[in-house]
């Protein structure tokens, strides 16, 4: 009976359409608005647990970092990642208390809900088994897509996907070394670029809205991975970098430095709404600011040339004229760079680098743990 009713309804609808009356258009598809979220990244901590002890300022420390991370989670959806080289200051030299301190760092990662940590060679000082067991104890997922043991086992995850509010973020890590660097006992390091390309392809096939690479290795490797089609963001470790977001070519992924020695943390504010190429919101603002400064300098130089050139010796006149030409060329180049930027309103991000200075209160629990470790280490000496 139900089938008959359905057929009858379809026939009636068809008859109405045939009588010259058009069926109403289907309702428009609902607009999907992507919420903003934050990817918090840290890297190259190198075994640091307390403020750095610098002469000018006391920056860093696990307790302050925990406060900054908590504030990010409180402000909105956040994904916390570590690019690696977190646990030890050396790849080969073990000192008293290293194991306890590294365990404390992994404990702090678990407490602050670190979603994944890339494996660097400064994390392998005590061996793969220790690292895997201790990270598992503190619920810190370890990533490295191109490292295996000599018997073929894969001790680390190649990639993970995370739902951050309504966005699907795919994250993977690769490990590389400089040519001639001593191999890591018991481990085989496969081609990191080929592994990275495979992970990007897999994450895109799995439906990731954003693909992020955590790359441990030298600058040459970072540049090669950044050139892989389909990659959006890359966070390097090992060389310790803190810079404005940059990319090595117009089609390359954006490279965002995560700092060094635990003194800073980078907050990448993401907005994936709209279509088109991922854009660094800060890039346009920086270029516009640079152009304004160049225009001011050009106006001053041109005025000086018009009012004083006749009284100056030829070499001074030519030097000033060359300054004007250089400023003109740079303004033209900045105008070109602004002109090729993606249209505003598409997928975009901005980076806020937070220095963990005295203005951050210590997380109480971690402050107690760090103090206990330091007092124990002092007593042992």
Protein Blocks (a to p, Z undefined) as FASTA:
>chain_A
ZZmmmmmmmmmmmmmmmnopacdddddddddddddddddddehklopabdehiakbcgej
jklmmmmmmmmmmnoccddddebjklbmbfkbccehklmmmmmmmmmmmmnopabdcddf
klmmnojklmmmmmmmnopacddfkbccfkopafbdfbdcddehjaccdddddddddehi
acdehiacddfklmmmmmmmmmmmnopabdcdddeddfklmmmmmmpghiabdcdehjop
adddddfbfkbccdddebeehlaccdddddfededjdddfklmmmmmmmmmmmmmmmmmm
mmmmmmmmmmpcfklmmmmmmmmmmmmmmmmmmmmmmmmpccehiacdddddddddfklc
cdfklmmmmmmmmmmmmmmZZ
